[in-house]
Amino acid sequence: MSAAPLLSVQGLAVDFATMDGVVHAVEGVDLEIAAGETVAIVGESGSGKSTTAMAIIGLLAGGGKVASGSIRLDGRDITRAPESELRAIRGRDIGLVPQDPMSNLNPVAKIGTQVAETLLAHGLANRQNVQAKVVEALTAAGLPDPERRAKQYPHEFSGGMRQRALIAIGLACKPRLLIADEPTSALDVTVQSTILDQIGVMTRELGTAVLLITHDLGLAAERAERVIVMHRGRVVEQGDARQILEAPQHPYTQSLVAAAPSVAAARLRPEAFRVEERADADGASTVDRSLSEERSDERPTERAQRDEVTKRVEKDNIVEIEDLTKVYPVRGRGEDFVAVDSVSLVIPRGETVAIVGESGSGKTTTARMLLKVVEPTSGLIRYEGKDISSLSRAETKNFRQKVQPIFQDPYSSLNPMFTIERLIGEPLDFYKRGSGADRRKRVRQLLDDVALPQSMLRRYPSELSGGQRQRVAIARALALSPELIVCDEPVSALDVLVQDQILKLLGDLQTEYGLSYLFISHDLAVVRLISDYVCVMKDGKLVEAASSEEIFTNPRDPYTRRLLASIPGNELNIAS
């Protein structure tokens, strides 16, 4: 390792010109990264983490500029380097894995083409070997069947797969410094581990340094040598990763650690589990038929396991799903792709059912069929006892008021031409809820509920951080006071403090209004905190289903055990 740092940032200040005046986004940041070192920057949304990273690579958003300070790469001052010099540096010397996969991939270009562009632009491949290099990069990023995936478009990928494609692009040129801005926020824990292991291999073998921007404190403690904690544009604490997270000194760092479910919830919040015995009208225990129905192809041990994990008596179910299947025809292949394979589950009224599993396991497809966004190939979905496939137009409109989504990718689900006020108020306007004054009051109340300032009302999605955009999406989903909310990775883009607030908000709303949730997540610690019942999916099938407590304390399926073992920071002694 070189005595001089690979990257040195001294006194960095970044300002943004806005309609309301100059915003001092970053003030006086100092940091150094040695060759081969991994440094993590943690902090809540808007703390200046991503802005610091974008200043280093010269990609500040419009209106942003480095007001003072210096940025040196291997001793060379690049603070105000011309764009031509920065273009040569990006990709080859400094790689970038941005946070938002959908808005950073070209929707009309194949994935392989987008990886190839980076390799060809920096002279690391030619027309003869570029395809082999593309497959190598996609393989390193953990994408299965890379030859086929290279020929597909971003919309054919799940959220996690799109994130892996971005990681492939960022790693393709084997840069000396990799800036990873929430590189695994959309990934399940097993793929997350694969990606971070690959970054670790580069660090050791190539001397590549990593600047990791993350809100996952367990991830920072497990993967970084040093941690930098930012709050309101300033560095408030930095030092050895484990020392800071096991014994934080600054009050803000202490609050981050205390609010982190991905690190501490399983040990610190056992009261979050709510396991209740339920009985039918006669007081007799009953078994959930949709999960306990015998299958002729099951081995006796499998049947005994299934019977054990489904010993849950029925209550009033708001949703009943039976043998749900979705099959997609695949162009150029003789066989179809089965995304969801005979899945059966119920959602009791007023409770939270979580679906967990790796990217591509069928979680989101199941949710979209419940939302009537995707039509099932076969099977049945009942909402309040009625088959949703038979709903009339008027009934469907009423159904959509009662069942609201929170999608995984906040940027693609928000109209970039609408202000935040209009985005949140749009459902209220469409369904003509109250007077104009009532709607405006409701919008402001929802902003408060999701911890956004009133000053956000006149802003647009592009002016918000990823976490702030997700909070807007959550506020919009709550606008109509629905009965069931389908949450597809609703807190994956949020820092731990806001994540904690949102999870508590969802819990409070559930208690107050009897809301039901279908909660799709790859973050198992969050699932443990919020769910009553957990369904584990793999390759489109339901492999295990039980109460949250049973899944996390006594998992039966080897796949479930592997998921739990992959939780980052699971073994660390994080301060309470």
C-alpha positions as CSV (number, residue, x, y, z in Angstrom):
1,M,0.0,0.0,0.0
2,S,1.4,3.4,-1.0
3,A,2.4,5.8,1.8
4,A,0.5,8.6,0.0
5,P,-3.3,8.3,-0.1
6,L,-4.9,7.4,-3.4
7,L,-7.6,9.9,-2.8
8,S,-7.3,13.0,-0.6
9,V,-10.2,15.4,0.0
10,Q,-9.5,18.5,2.0
11,G,-11.9,21.1,3.2
12,L,-14.5,20.2,0.6
13,A,-17.5,22.5,0.4
14,V,-20.3,22.1,-2.2
15,D,-23.1,24.6,-2.8
16,F,-26.3,24.4,-4.9
17,A,-28.1,27.3,-6.4
18,T,-31.8,26.9,-5.9
19,M,-35.0,29.1,-6.3
20,D,-34.8,29.7,-2.5
21,G,-31.1,30.7,-2.5
22,V,-27.8,28.9,-2.1
23,V,-27.9,25.6,-0.2
24,H,-24.6,24.6,1.5
25,A,-24.9,20.8,0.9
26,V,-21.4,19.9,2.1
27,E,-19.2,21.9,4.4
28,G,-15.5,21.3,5.3
29,V,-15.3,17.6,4.5
30,D,-11.9,15.9,5.0
31,L,-11.2,12.3,4.0
32,E,-8.5,10.1,2.7
33,I,-8.5,6.7,1.1
34,A,-5.4,4.6,0.7
35,A,-4.9,2.1,-2.2
36,G,-6.7,-1.1,-1.4
37,E,-8.7,0.4,1.4
38,T,-12.5,0.4,1.9
39,V,-14.0,3.4,3.5
40,A,-17.7,3.8,4.2
41,I,-19.7,7.0,4.5
42,V,-22.9,6.6,6.5
43,G,-25.6,9.1,7.4
44,E,-29.2,9.8,6.8
45,S,-30.7,11.0,3.5
46,G,-29.6,14.6,2.7
47,S,-26.5,14.4,5.0
48,G,-24.2,15.0,2.0
49,K,-22.9,11.4,1.4
50,S,-23.8,11.1,-2.2
51,T,-23.0,14.8,-2.9
52,T,-19.5,14.3,-1.6
53,A,-19.1,11.2,-3.9
54,M,-20.5,13.1,-6.9
55,A,-18.1,16.0,-6.3
56,I,-15.2,13.6,-6.3
57,I,-16.1,12.2,-9.7
58,G,-17.2,15.6,-11.1
59,L,-20.9,14.6,-11.6
60,L,-22.7,17.2,-9.4
61,A,-26.3,17.8,-10.4
62,G,-27.3,21.1,-12.1
63,G,-26.7,24.1,-10.0
64,G,-24.0,22.3,-7.9
65,K,-20.4,23.4,-7.7
66,V,-17.4,22.9,-5.5
67,A,-17.2,26.2,-3.5
68,S,-13.9,25.5,-1.8
69,G,-11.5,22.7,-0.9
70,S,-9.4,20.3,-3.0
71,I,-9.8,16.8,-4.4
72,R,-6.6,14.9,-5.3
73,L,-6.4,11.6,-7.0
74,D,-3.0,10.0,-6.6
75,G,-1.5,13.4,-5.9
76,R,-3.1,15.0,-9.0
77,D,-5.5,17.9,-8.3
78,I,-8.8,17.2,-10.1
79,T,-11.0,19.6,-8.2
80,R,-11.6,21.8,-11.2
81,A,-10.3,19.6,-14.0
82,P,-11.8,20.2,-17.5
83,E,-14.6,17.8,-18.6
84,S,-12.3,16.1,-21.1
85,E,-9.9,15.1,-18.4
86,L,-12.7,13.9,-16.1
87,R,-14.2,11.8,-18.9
88,A,-10.9,10.0,-19.2
89,I,-10.8,9.5,-15.4
90,R,-14.3,8.2,-15.1
91,G,-14.6,4.5,-15.6
92,R,-10.9,3.7,-15.9
93,D,-9.5,5.4,-12.8
94,I,-12.7,6.0,-10.8
95,G,-15.6,3.6,-11.3
96,L,-19.1,4.5,-10.2
97,V,-22.1,2.3,-9.1
98,P,-25.0,4.8,-8.8
99,Q,-27.9,4.3,-6.4
100,D,-30.9,4.2,-8.8
101,P,-30.7,1.4,-11.3
102,M,-33.7,2.2,-13.5
103,S,-32.9,5.9,-14.1
104,N,-29.2,5.1,-14.8
105,L,-29.7,2.4,-17.4
106,N,-30.7,3.2,-21.0
107,P,-34.2,1.6,-21.4
108,V,-33.7,1.2,-25.2
109,A,-30.3,-0.4,-25.1
110,K,-29.5,-4.0,-24.3
111,I,-27.6,-4.6,-21.1
112,G,-24.6,-6.1,-22.9
113,T,-24.4,-3.1,-25.2
114,Q,-24.2,-0.7,-22.1
115,V,-21.4,-2.7,-20.5
116,A,-19.6,-2.9,-23.9
117,E,-19.7,0.9,-24.3
118,T,-17.6,1.4,-21.1
119,L,-15.1,-1.2,-22.2
120,L,-14.7,0.2,-25.7
121,A,-14.6,3.8,-24.6
122,H,-11.5,3.1,-22.5
123,G,-9.8,0.8,-24.9
124,L,-10.1,-2.3,-22.7
125,A,-11.8,-4.3,-25.4
126,N,-12.1,-4.5,-29.2
127,R,-14.9,-5.6,-31.5
128,Q,-13.5,-9.1,-31.5
129,N,-13.3,-9.8,-27.8
130,V,-15.9,-7.3,-26.3
131,Q,-18.7,-9.9,-26.0
132,A,-16.4,-12.2,-24.0
133,K,-15.4,-9.2,-21.7
134,V,-19.1,-8.3,-21.3
135,V,-19.9,-11.9,-20.1
136,E,-17.0,-11.8,-17.8
137,A,-18.2,-8.5,-16.2
138,L,-21.8,-9.8,-15.8
139,T,-20.6,-13.0,-14.3
140,A,-18.4,-11.0,-11.8
141,A,-21.5,-9.0,-10.8
142,G,-23.4,-12.2,-10.0
143,L,-25.9,-12.3,-12.9
144,P,-27.0,-15.9,-13.8
145,D,-26.9,-17.0,-17.4
146,P,-24.9,-13.9,-18.5
147,E,-24.9,-14.7,-22.2
148,R,-28.7,-14.6,-22.3
149,R,-28.9,-11.6,-19.9
150,A,-26.6,-9.5,-22.1
151,K,-29.2,-9.7,-24.9
152,Q,-32.0,-8.4,-22.7
153,Y,-33.3,-4.9,-21.9
154,P,-33.5,-3.3,-18.5
155,H,-37.3,-3.7,-18.3
156,E,-36.8,-7.5,-18.5
157,F,-34.7,-7.4,-15.3
158,S,-35.9,-7.4,-11.7
159,G,-34.8,-4.5,-9.6
160,G,-32.0,-6.5,-8.1
161,M,-30.8,-7.6,-11.5
162,R,-30.7,-4.0,-12.8
163,Q,-28.6,-3.1,-9.8
164,R,-26.2,-5.9,-10.7
165,A,-26.0,-4.7,-14.2
166,L,-24.9,-1.3,-12.9
167,I,-22.3,-3.0,-10.7
168,A,-21.0,-4.9,-13.8
169,I,-20.6,-1.5,-15.6
170,G,-18.8,0.0,-12.6
171,L,-16.4,-2.9,-12.2
172,A,-15.8,-3.6,-15.9
173,C,-12.7,-1.4,-16.3
174,K,-11.2,-2.6,-13.0
175,P,-10.8,1.0,-11.7
176,R,-8.3,2.1,-9.0
177,L,-11.1,3.7,-7.0
178,L,-14.7,2.4,-7.0
179,I,-17.4,4.8,-5.7
180,A,-20.3,2.6,-4.7
181,D,-23.4,4.7,-3.9
182,E,-25.8,2.2,-2.1
183,P,-24.5,-0.5,-4.4
184,T,-26.6,-3.3,-2.8
185,S,-29.7,-1.5,-1.6
186,A,-31.9,-3.4,-4.1
187,L,-30.2,-6.7,-3.6
188,D,-31.1,-9.7,-1.5
189,V,-28.6,-10.7,1.2
190,T,-27.1,-13.7,-0.7
191,V,-26.4,-11.7,-3.9
192,Q,-25.3,-8.8,-1.7
193,S,-22.7,-11.0,-0.2
194,T,-21.6,-12.2,-3.7
195,I,-21.2,-8.7,-5.0
196,L,-19.3,-7.4,-1.9
197,D,-17.1,-10.5,-2.0
198,Q,-16.2,-9.6,-5.6
199,I,-15.4,-6.0,-4.6
200,G,-13.2,-7.5,-1.8
201,V,-11.3,-9.7,-4.3
202,M,-10.6,-6.6,-6.5
203,T,-9.4,-4.7,-3.4
204,R,-7.0,-7.4,-2.5
205,E,-5.7,-8.4,-5.9
206,L,-5.7,-5.1,-7.8
207,G,-5.2,-2.6,-5.0
208,T,-8.6,-1.1,-5.8
209,A,-9.9,1.3,-3.2
210,V,-13.6,1.5,-2.4
211,L,-15.6,4.5,-1.2
212,L,-18.9,2.8,0.0
213,I,-21.9,5.1,0.5
214,T,-24.5,3.2,2.5
215,H,-27.2,3.5,5.1
216,D,-26.7,-0.1,6.3
217,L,-24.5,0.1,9.4
218,G,-24.1,-3.7,9.5
219,L,-22.7,-3.6,5.9
220,A,-20.3,-0.7,6.8
221,A,-19.0,-2.5,9.9
222,E,-18.6,-5.8,8.1
223,R,-17.0,-4.5,4.9
224,A,-15.1,-1.3,5.6
225,E,-11.9,-0.6,7.5
226,R,-12.9,2.9,8.4
227,V,-16.3,4.6,8.7
228,I,-17.1,8.3,8.2
229,V,-20.3,9.6,9.7
230,M,-21.9,12.6,8.0
231,H,-24.7,14.8,9.4
232,R,-26.1,17.9,7.7
233,G,-23.2,18.2,5.3
234,R,-20.4,17.8,7.9
235,V,-18.3,14.9,9.2
236,V,-19.2,14.4,12.8
237,E,-17.2,11.2,13.5
238,Q,-14.7,9.0,11.7
239,G,-12.3,6.2,12.6
240,D,-12.1,2.4,12.8
241,A,-15.3,0.8,11.6
242,R,-16.0,-1.6,14.4
243,Q,-14.8,0.8,17.1
244,I,-17.2,3.5,15.9
245,L,-20.2,1.2,15.5
246,E,-19.6,-0.8,18.7
247,A,-18.8,2.3,20.8
248,P,-20.1,5.4,19.0
249,Q,-19.1,8.7,20.7
250,H,-21.1,11.4,18.8
251,P,-24.8,11.6,19.8
252,Y,-25.8,11.4,16.1
253,T,-23.8,8.2,15.5
254,Q,-25.4,6.8,18.6
255,S,-28.9,7.5,17.3
256,L,-28.0,5.9,13.9
257,V,-26.8,2.7,15.6
258,A,-29.9,2.6,17.9
259,A,-32.3,2.9,15.0
260,A,-30.6,0.2,12.8
261,P,-32.8,-2.9,12.4
262,S,-30.4,-4.5,10.0
263,V,-27.9,-4.7,12.9
264,A,-29.6,-4.8,16.3
265,A,-33.4,-5.4,15.9
266,A,-33.2,-9.1,16.4
267,R,-31.5,-8.8,19.8
268,L,-32.9,-5.5,21.0
269,R,-36.6,-5.7,20.0
270,P,-38.0,-9.1,20.8
271,E,-41.3,-7.3,21.6
272,A,-41.7,-6.6,17.9
273,F,-42.8,-10.1,17.3
274,R,-46.6,-10.6,17.7
275,V,-47.6,-14.2,17.5
276,E,-51.2,-14.8,18.4
277,E,-53.3,-18.0,18.7
278,R,-56.4,-17.7,16.6
279,A,-59.6,-19.7,16.7
280,D,-62.7,-20.1,14.6
281,A,-66.2,-19.1,15.7
282,D,-66.5,-22.3,17.8
283,G,-63.2,-21.8,19.5
284,A,-61.7,-24.8,17.8
285,S,-58.2,-24.5,16.2
286,T,-58.2,-24.7,12.4
287,V,-55.4,-25.0,9.9
288,D,-54.9,-22.7,6.9
289,R,-56.2,-24.8,4.1
290,S,-54.4,-23.0,1.4
291,L,-51.0,-23.8,3.0
292,S,-51.8,-27.2,4.3
293,E,-53.3,-28.9,1.4
294,E,-51.6,-32.2,0.7
295,R,-49.5,-32.6,-2.4
296,S,-48.9,-36.0,-4.0
297,D,-45.3,-35.3,-5.0
298,E,-44.2,-34.4,-1.4
299,R,-41.9,-36.7,0.6
300,P,-43.2,-37.5,4.1
301,T,-40.5,-35.3,5.7
302,E,-41.6,-32.4,3.5
303,R,-45.2,-32.9,4.3
304,A,-44.5,-33.1,8.1
305,Q,-42.4,-29.9,7.8
306,R,-45.2,-28.1,5.9
307,D,-47.8,-29.2,8.4
308,E,-45.7,-28.0,11.2
309,V,-45.1,-24.5,9.8
310,T,-48.7,-24.0,8.8
311,K,-50.3,-24.7,12.2
312,R,-52.0,-21.3,12.3
313,V,-55.7,-21.0,12.8
314,E,-57.7,-18.8,10.5
315,K,-59.1,-15.4,11.2
316,D,-60.9,-12.9,8.9
317,N,-58.7,-13.0,5.8
318,I,-58.6,-9.8,3.6
319,V,-56.7,-11.7,0.8
320,E,-56.7,-15.4,-0.1
321,I,-54.4,-16.6,-2.9
322,E,-54.7,-20.2,-4.2
323,D,-52.3,-21.9,-6.6
324,L,-51.2,-18.7,-8.2
325,T,-49.1,-19.1,-11.3
326,K,-47.5,-16.8,-13.8
327,V,-45.8,-18.0,-16.9
328,Y,-43.9,-15.8,-19.4
329,P,-43.1,-16.9,-23.0
330,V,-39.4,-16.4,-23.7
331,R,-38.4,-15.3,-27.2
332,G,-36.0,-17.6,-28.9
333,R,-36.3,-20.4,-26.4
334,G,-38.4,-23.6,-26.6
335,E,-39.6,-23.4,-23.0
336,D,-41.5,-20.7,-21.1
337,F,-40.3,-19.0,-17.9
338,V,-42.3,-19.8,-14.8
339,A,-42.1,-16.7,-12.6
340,V,-44.6,-17.8,-10.0
341,D,-45.4,-21.5,-9.5
342,S,-48.5,-22.6,-7.6
343,V,-48.2,-20.2,-4.7
344,S,-50.9,-20.2,-2.0
345,L,-51.1,-17.9,1.0
346,V,-53.5,-15.7,3.0
347,I,-53.3,-12.2,4.4
348,P,-55.3,-11.9,7.7
349,R,-57.0,-8.5,8.2
350,G,-54.9,-6.2,10.3
351,E,-51.7,-8.2,10.0
352,T,-48.4,-8.1,8.0
353,V,-47.4,-11.0,5.7
354,A,-43.9,-10.7,4.4
355,I,-42.5,-12.4,1.3
356,V,-38.7,-12.8,1.2
357,G,-36.3,-14.4,-1.3
358,E,-33.6,-13.6,-3.8
359,S,-34.1,-11.4,-6.8
360,G,-36.0,-13.3,-9.4
361,S,-37.7,-15.5,-6.9
362,G,-41.2,-14.3,-7.9
363,K,-41.9,-11.9,-4.9
364,T,-42.7,-8.8,-7.0
365,T,-44.6,-10.7,-9.6
366,T,-46.8,-12.1,-6.9
367,A,-47.4,-8.6,-5.6
368,R,-48.2,-7.2,-9.0
369,M,-50.8,-9.9,-9.7
370,L,-52.5,-9.0,-6.4
371,L,-52.5,-5.3,-7.5
372,K,-54.1,-6.3,-10.9
373,V,-51.1,-4.9,-12.7
374,V,-50.1,-8.3,-14.1
375,E,-52.7,-11.0,-15.0
376,P,-52.1,-14.5,-13.6
377,T,-51.7,-17.4,-15.9
378,S,-53.8,-19.5,-13.5
379,G,-54.9,-19.6,-9.9
380,L,-57.2,-17.4,-7.8
381,I,-56.9,-14.2,-5.9
382,R,-59.8,-13.2,-3.6
383,Y,-60.1,-9.8,-2.0
384,E,-62.6,-9.7,0.8
385,G,-64.0,-13.0,-0.5
386,K,-64.4,-11.9,-4.1
387,D,-62.4,-13.1,-7.1
388,I,-60.6,-9.9,-8.3
389,S,-60.5,-11.3,-11.9
390,S,-64.3,-10.9,-12.0
391,L,-64.5,-7.3,-10.8
392,S,-66.5,-4.8,-12.9
393,R,-65.0,-1.5,-14.0
394,A,-66.6,0.3,-11.1
395,E,-65.6,-2.4,-8.6
396,T,-62.0,-2.3,-9.9
397,K,-61.9,1.4,-9.3
398,N,-63.1,0.9,-5.8
399,F,-60.6,-1.9,-5.3
400,R,-57.7,0.4,-6.3
401,Q,-58.7,2.8,-3.6
402,K,-58.6,0.1,-1.0
403,V,-55.4,-1.6,-2.2
404,Q,-52.4,0.8,-2.7
405,P,-48.8,0.0,-3.7
406,I,-45.5,1.3,-2.6
407,F,-43.1,0.3,-5.4
408,Q,-39.4,-0.6,-5.1
409,D,-38.0,2.1,-7.4
410,P,-39.3,5.5,-6.3
411,Y,-37.9,7.5,-9.2
412,S,-39.6,5.5,-11.9
413,S,-43.0,5.6,-10.1
414,L,-43.0,9.4,-9.7
415,N,-43.9,11.7,-12.6
416,P,-40.7,13.9,-13.0
417,M,-42.8,16.8,-14.3
418,F,-45.0,17.0,-11.1
419,T,-44.1,18.9,-8.0
420,I,-44.1,16.9,-4.7
421,E,-47.4,18.6,-3.7
422,R,-49.1,17.5,-6.9
423,L,-47.7,13.9,-6.7
424,I,-49.0,13.3,-3.2
425,G,-52.3,15.0,-3.9
426,E,-52.9,13.3,-7.2
427,P,-54.9,10.3,-5.7
428,L,-57.0,12.7,-3.7
429,D,-57.8,14.8,-6.8
430,F,-58.6,11.7,-8.9
431,Y,-61.0,10.3,-6.4
432,K,-62.3,13.8,-5.5
433,R,-61.6,13.4,-1.7
434,G,-62.8,16.5,0.1
435,S,-62.4,20.2,-1.0
436,G,-59.3,21.7,-2.4
437,A,-58.4,23.1,1.0
438,D,-59.0,19.6,2.6
439,R,-56.7,18.0,0.1
440,R,-53.9,20.5,0.6
441,K,-54.1,20.0,4.4
442,R,-54.0,16.3,3.9
443,V,-50.9,16.6,1.7
444,R,-49.1,18.6,4.4
445,Q,-50.1,16.1,7.1
446,L,-48.7,13.3,5.0
447,L,-45.4,15.1,4.6
448,D,-45.2,15.3,8.3
449,D,-46.0,11.6,8.7
450,V,-43.1,10.6,6.5
451,A,-40.6,13.1,8.0
452,L,-40.3,15.5,5.1
453,P,-40.3,19.3,5.5
454,Q,-43.0,21.5,4.1
455,S,-40.4,23.2,1.9
456,M,-40.4,20.0,-0.3
457,L,-43.9,20.9,-1.7
458,R,-42.5,23.0,-4.5
459,R,-39.7,20.7,-5.4
460,Y,-39.5,18.0,-8.2
461,P,-38.4,14.3,-7.8
462,S,-35.0,15.1,-9.5
463,E,-34.3,17.6,-6.7
464,L,-34.7,14.9,-3.9
465,S,-32.4,12.2,-2.7
466,G,-33.3,8.5,-3.2
467,G,-34.6,8.2,0.4
468,Q,-36.6,11.4,0.1
469,R,-38.2,10.2,-3.1
470,Q,-39.2,6.9,-1.4
471,R,-40.8,8.9,1.4
472,V,-42.9,10.8,-1.2
473,A,-44.0,7.4,-2.7
474,I,-45.0,6.2,0.8
475,A,-47.0,9.4,1.5
476,R,-48.8,9.0,-1.8
477,A,-49.8,5.4,-1.0
478,L,-51.2,6.5,2.3
479,A,-53.2,9.4,0.9
480,L,-56.5,7.4,0.3
481,S,-56.3,5.7,3.7
482,P,-56.3,2.2,2.1
483,E,-57.2,-1.1,3.8
484,L,-54.3,-3.1,2.2
485,I,-50.9,-1.8,1.2
486,V,-48.6,-3.8,-1.0
487,C,-45.1,-2.7,0.0
488,D,-42.5,-3.7,-2.5
489,E,-39.1,-2.9,-0.8
490,P,-40.6,0.2,0.8
491,V,-37.7,1.1,2.9
492,S,-34.8,-0.2,0.9
493,A,-33.7,3.3,-0.2
494,L,-34.0,4.9,3.3
495,D,-31.4,5.6,5.9
496,V,-31.8,3.9,9.2
497,L,-33.3,6.8,11.1
498,V,-36.0,7.4,8.5
499,Q,-36.4,3.7,8.0
500,D,-37.1,3.4,11.7
501,Q,-39.6,6.2,11.5
502,I,-41.4,4.7,8.5
503,L,-41.6,1.3,10.1
504,K,-43.0,2.7,13.3
505,L,-45.5,4.8,11.2
506,L,-46.6,1.7,9.3
507,G,-47.1,-0.1,12.6
508,D,-49.0,2.8,14.2
509,L,-51.3,3.1,11.1
510,Q,-51.9,-0.6,11.3
511,T,-52.9,-0.5,14.9
512,E,-55.1,2.6,14.5
513,Y,-56.8,1.7,11.3
514,G,-56.5,-2.1,11.1
515,L,-54.4,-1.9,7.9
516,S,-53.1,-5.1,6.3
517,Y,-49.7,-5.3,4.6
518,L,-48.1,-7.5,2.1
519,F,-44.5,-6.7,2.7
520,I,-41.9,-7.6,0.0
521,S,-38.3,-7.2,1.2
522,H,-34.8,-8.6,0.9
523,D,-33.9,-7.1,4.3
524,L,-34.6,-9.9,6.7
525,A,-34.0,-7.8,9.8
526,V,-36.7,-5.3,8.7
527,V,-39.0,-8.3,8.0
528,R,-38.4,-9.7,11.4
529,L,-39.2,-6.4,13.0
530,I,-42.5,-5.7,11.1
531,S,-44.0,-9.0,10.1
532,D,-46.5,-11.4,11.7
533,Y,-46.0,-14.1,9.2
534,V,-43.2,-14.9,6.6
535,C,-43.3,-16.7,3.3
536,V,-40.0,-17.7,1.7
537,M,-39.8,-17.9,-2.1
538,K,-37.2,-19.5,-4.3
539,D,-37.4,-19.9,-8.1
540,G,-41.1,-19.0,-8.1
541,K,-42.1,-21.5,-5.4
542,L,-43.1,-21.1,-1.8
543,V,-40.4,-23.2,0.1
544,E,-41.3,-22.2,3.7
545,A,-44.1,-20.4,5.5
546,A,-44.4,-19.8,9.2
547,S,-44.8,-17.1,11.9
548,S,-42.0,-14.6,12.0
549,E,-40.7,-16.0,15.2
550,E,-40.6,-19.5,13.9
551,I,-38.8,-18.5,10.7
552,F,-36.1,-16.5,12.5
553,T,-35.6,-18.8,15.5
554,N,-36.2,-22.2,13.9
555,P,-35.9,-22.1,10.1
556,R,-36.6,-25.5,8.5
557,D,-35.5,-25.1,4.9
558,P,-31.8,-25.0,4.0
559,Y,-32.5,-22.0,1.7
560,T,-34.1,-20.0,4.6
561,R,-31.1,-20.8,6.8
562,R,-28.7,-19.6,4.1
563,L,-30.6,-16.3,3.8
564,L,-30.4,-15.7,7.5
565,A,-26.7,-16.5,7.6
566,S,-26.1,-13.8,5.0
567,I,-27.4,-10.9,6.9
568,P,-24.6,-8.3,7.0
569,G,-23.3,-7.5,10.5
570,N,-25.2,-10.4,12.0
571,E,-22.4,-11.4,14.2
572,L,-21.1,-8.0,15.2
573,N,-21.4,-6.7,18.8
574,I,-23.1,-3.4,17.9
575,A,-23.8,-0.9,20.7
576,S,-27.4,-0.6,21.8
